[in-house]
Amino acid sequence: MGELQAFHLPDIGDFQDVDVVELLVSPGDRVEKEQALLVLESDKATMEVPSPCGGVVRELNVGVGDTVSEGDLIAVLESEEGGAAAAEPAAQPEEDPAADLATTAPALGTPNAMAVPTELDEGEAPPQAPSPPEAHASPSVRHLARELGVDLTLVPGSGRKGRITRDDVQGFVKASLSQGATHGVPIAGVQVAAAPQIDFAKFGETELQPLNRIRKLSAANLHRSWVTVPHVTQFDEADISDLDRFRKSQKAEAERRGVKLTFLPFMVKAVTRALSEFPHFNASLDATGESLILKRYFHIGVAVDTENGLVVPVIRDADQKGLFDLAAEMQELSERARSRKLRPSDIQGGSFSISSLGGIGGTLFTPIVNHPEVAILGVSRMEWKPVHEAGEFVPRLILPLSLSYDHRVIDGADAVRFTRRLAELLSDLRLLLL
Ligand code: CAO
């Protein structure tokens, strides 16, 4: 067994009654010479108190919240270095501790051990930069944060006056990792309060229903899009009175071909034409966010509501297909989606999406862009409305449209030009022939 050494607080400059704000070791811990044992904080600075020798901490004689001054007993250490030069033997506490320790604790009180609020650590912004939010943390915590790649300005401090402790940094990393499993990487600068853990059973009967795989996947995608894409939704209306007349006129032919001709194939057709006229709606931002990838193909995703959640199978080269083919393909894809028989290739490669809730009801809604696409068209329930034409009101069949788009790529003026053009094409299908 090594020699027991009493470690008294050495000269720390002009400070008296300095707060102990963090203990970095516990009794029984093995420490290296100059390893930080605890953190003190005065009004002006935070400083770590390093161990005068390598060995084992046998006693800690201070706790968080205590105040200490030069000469106070901090710890008893079992020295592994013969100890004479390192710390005062425990049996002789009455000898002048500061005299011994001042020479054995070289880092104490030097700039390396100080984290004064104005001091900048490696990698932080230079003084002339706009000042970042000040993270209040000791040098060892800053060191730990640097090693773990943690931005301290994002870590809520639980210590006194909001100081960030080692536990805070470790807790932040754990929370980020567990969030990463479902929510992906944290976005720098976005800081939200943790959701409160509520025991709903306190208020009444509950049942825990785990989310299935489809819901988990779509939740992750929708969440990513929601927080990364600046969304705007443009509403519009299309007069589809003539389209509906034509659609009904084709009912017998559709039946003969074994398909149901709903509005959707017309939407797909009109959308591909509008996309060809507005290429940046049929695009994705590249990984750097500095270029747009324009797609020369028109693969249209159509949201399908299934018992297990939302899936978006893709109609490939929709611009090259006729209305009956589109109807047949949509019917087949939605049946396969509902019986969980879609292949991975059926849901990949979309360049624009349509979400049609018109068959169910409702008026308008704001769909979420199917990232990495840059726009999505929502279609709601058609309705007969009185439209003022040549001095009188005439009944017209009106289809509500909601175009959500990524405002980084699409301007509001273009969005409304797009929905206007779409409405025009749907109002007069002959335009599709031109
Ligand atoms: N207004 C009024 N009626 C409409 C309509 C509209 N906009 N769109 C479709 N309808 C009618 C159809 O004509 C059909 O009527 P009939 O049975 O009398 O002929 C009925 O509603 C049902 O249509 P449908 O839903 O079977 O076919 P569809 O081609 O319109 O849509 C599909 C297919 C797969 C898109 C649809 O079934 C579906 O799943 N929609 C939900 C999509 C969704 O969940 N989106 C939300 C995404 S965001 O959470």
Residues whose N, C-alpha, C, O or C-beta is under 5 A from the ligand:
A	BS01	CAO	T262 F263 L264 A303 V304 D305 S334 S355 S356 L357 G358 G359 S380 R381 M382
